[in-house]
């Protein structure tokens, strides 16, 4: 009978087990790709007394069988791709979401609203952005007819989704911004995640309210951000994002409803009220706010 391959030079004792556990606890990271675990194991073969001929797969299987390390698979709802991950102890769902397409992806919309404490509870739908490649801006001038047509129907929804521990992770293919206004923020576990800044979060939520709790959720975000957000930084970021549509009108409407002062709103007004715009797609029987030239739900 073939003897099982020895993984450790001596039987793994309590000291080595404690050393490995302390190592993973100290990383400030709880979600790993297999390739990341392989690199960690290779760097620690000597202090962990791992034999030279023990494969990384054998070591990973051993750790997953005896330590709080588990393998799980993120499965897509609409396609066959699967994304295997390893979780140390109990990973935060936000870290799991951020691991998709890492390191270039970042938390946005609903996820960013939660990170900035603009909502109280972890949303069931967590959004992460993986930017598209750089593309030329659409040619041709904006017209009222084209704007009306674009907002008449429902906003396009991402089909790149996963399930994890009762959460629905949605991966958005946002426009190329080269990570504009993406910052690092810590979770309670100490793990630092890439997330849109407060100002960028409010802009993104305005652009795609369906991923931010709807227009009522966006309005609540503006209310909670009042007193903490820089209107000038919002405007500067909005200009850099260079959206086709006049989202500053929607932002002005939200800010006015959220209690921002006339002085704070003046720079948005100065950007021009040149279009009849829409707070969201697919409105039915909306009312029209003449101050911001915006169509919106009666409930707002």
N, C-alpha and C positions, 0 to 999 in steps of 0.2 A: 504494500500500500504506500502511495506517495505521501511523504510527510508534508504538512502545510509549511509554506515558506515562512521563515522567521522574519518578523517585522522589526523587532527591537533587539539590540545586542544582548540585553538581559530582559527578564520579565518586567513589563512596565509596572513600576511601583507607584505608591501614593505620591511620592515627591515629584516624579515625572508627570503624572496625571495632573497634579496641582499646578505644575509649571506650565503645561500646555493650556490648561483652563485659564490661568492668569494671563497668559499671552493673548488669547482670543478676547478675553474681557477687556484688555487694555487697548485694543485696536481702535475703538471708537467706530466700529463698523460691524454690521450684523448680517449683511447679505453678500454672498460671494458667488462669482462664477467659478467653475471648476478650475479654469486656468489660473485664477488668483490663488486658490488653495494649493495648487501644485507649486507655485512660486514660493509660497509661505513654507511649505513642507521642505522644499529643496534648501531654503536658507536656514532651516532649523534642524537638519538631520543630525548634526553633531550634538547640540544641547539636548535634543529629545532622544538620543541614543538609537536612532533609526539605522538599520543595517544598509550597506551600500547597494545591495541588490533588491531591496524591498521597493516595489513599484509604488508610484504615487496613488494609484487606484486602491492598492491594498491598505495604504495608510489612511486614505480618506474613508474607506469602508470601516476600518477599525475605529477611527474617531467618531464616525456617525453611529456606530453601534454602542459606544461606551461613554460618549460625552454629549452635551446638549447641542449637537450639530445634526441637522436633518436636511435631507434632499427633498425639494418639492419642484413641481413643474407648473409654470404659468401657461395655461392653455387658452388659445384664442377662441372667440365665440363664432367667428365667421370663416375660419380657414384652418388648415392643418398644422401650421407652424407651432412648435412648442419651445418654450424657453426654460431650460432647467436651471435651478438656483440652489444654493445651500444657505440655510439660515442658522445663525448662531443664537441660541436661546430663543427668544420670541421677537422676531424682527418687527419693527413698526411698518404698517402697510405703506406709509409714505416712502420709506427706504426701499421697499420692494418695488414700488412704482418708479422711483428714481433710477433703479438698476436697469430698467429697460432702455436699451440703446445708450447706456452710459459708456464713456464719460461725457458725451456731447449733449445728452438730453438734460432737461431741467423741469422742475415742478412749475406749474402755471395754473391759471384760472381757479377752479375750486380748491385745488391743493395749496396754491399760493395764498388764497384768501384765508385758509385755515392757519397756515404758517405765520401770517401777519396778524392773527387774532381778530380777523374781521368776521369770522363766524365762530360759534361756540363749540360745535361738535364736528368731529371728523366726518367729512362728507362720504356718502356711500359711493359716489363717483369721484375718482381721483384722476386728475389730468396731468399729463406729462408731455412736454413739447420736444419733438425731434425735428429740427429745422430742415426745410428743403434746401437744395442747392441754390446758389445765386441765379436768379433769372432776370431778364430785362423787364422793366416796368411796361405794362400794357400800353400800346400806342393809342392815340386818339384822345380827344377831349371828352370829359364827362358831360353827359346831357341829363336833363331831368327825366326824359323818357327812359333812358337806360337805367337810371337810378331807381325809378319806380318799378321797372320790370325786375330788377335784381332783388328787391325787397318784397315783392309780391308773394313769392313762394316761401317755403321753409328753408332755413339755413342748412347747408350740407353738413352731415354728421360723419364722424370718423368711424370706419369699420374695424380699425386696428384696436381691439379691446381684449382685456384679460379679466379673469376672475381670481380673487385672492381673499380668503378669510372673510367672506361676506361683502367685500368691496369690488367695485367694477373699475378697473384701470383703463383709461382711455388715452391712447397715444395720438397726439395731434401733429400734423405736418405743417407747422407754421411757416410763414414766409421767412426767408433768410435775413437774419439781423446780426449775425456774428456774435450772438450772445449779448445783445444790447441790454443793459440794465439787469443782468443776471448776477446775483450775489450768493454768498454762502450763508446758510442759517443753520443753527444747531437744533437737533431734536432733544427730548428729555434724556435720551440715552447718551448724548454727547456726540452722536454722529452728525457730521455737517453735510448738508445737502444743497445742491444748486437750485435756486428758486428765483423767480422774477422779483425785482424790487417792489416796494409798495406802490410807487407811481406806475411802473410798467404793469403791475397786476391790475390796477384799476382801469388802465387803458385796454388791456386784453379782455377784461370782463365786459367792458362796454362794447367791444367789437364782436365778441361771441358770448352773449349773455346766457345762452343755453348750456354752457359749460361752467356757469358761475351761479347757479341757483335761480336762473331766470332774471327778469328785470327787477323783481322785488328783492332778490338776493343781492343784485348789483347795487341797488339803491341803499340797502342796509350797509353794504361795504363802504360806500361813500360816507354815510352817516358816522360810522365808527372811525373812519380815517380822518375825519375833519379834526383839525388841530394837530395832526401828526404828519400830514402830507404837504409837499411843496407844490403849489399850483404851477409855479414857474418851471419846476423840474418835469412836471407832467407835460407841459407845453413843449419844452425842449425835446423830451423823449418822443412825443407824438410826431413832431416834425422830422426827427431822425427816422422814425418808422415809415414815414412817407406813404400813408395809406391813400388809396384812391378816393375814398368817401369822406365826407366832412364829419368825422366822429367828434370833433370838438363841440359840435352843436348838441350831440347826445350827452357829452360829458358836462356841458354847461347846464343842461336840463337836470341831470342827476344832482349836480352840486347845488343848484338852486333849491331843489326839493330837500336836499340833505342839510340845508342851513348855512351854506357858505355865504360870506358877506359879498355885497355888491363890489367892493374893492377887489376881492379875490376873483370874482367872475369877469371883471373888466377885460383882462388880457385875452380871455376866450372870446368875448364879444368882438374884440379888435381883430380877431382872425377872420371875421366876416360871417354874415348870415346870408349866404348866396343860394341856398338850395332848400327845398322842402324835403326834409330828411325823415328817417324812421328810427325809433328806438330799438326795434328788433324786426326780424323777418316775419312774414305771414300774419300781420295784424288783421283782426276782424273788427269792423266798426270802431276804428280808433277815433280819438279826439285830437285836435290840432292845437299845439301850443305856439302862439304867434311870436312870443318873445324869443324862442330858440328855433322857430320854424321846424318843429318836430312833431311827428305823429306818434302817439303813445296810447296805451290802454287807459280806459276810464278809471281803473282802479288806482292808478298812480296820480 
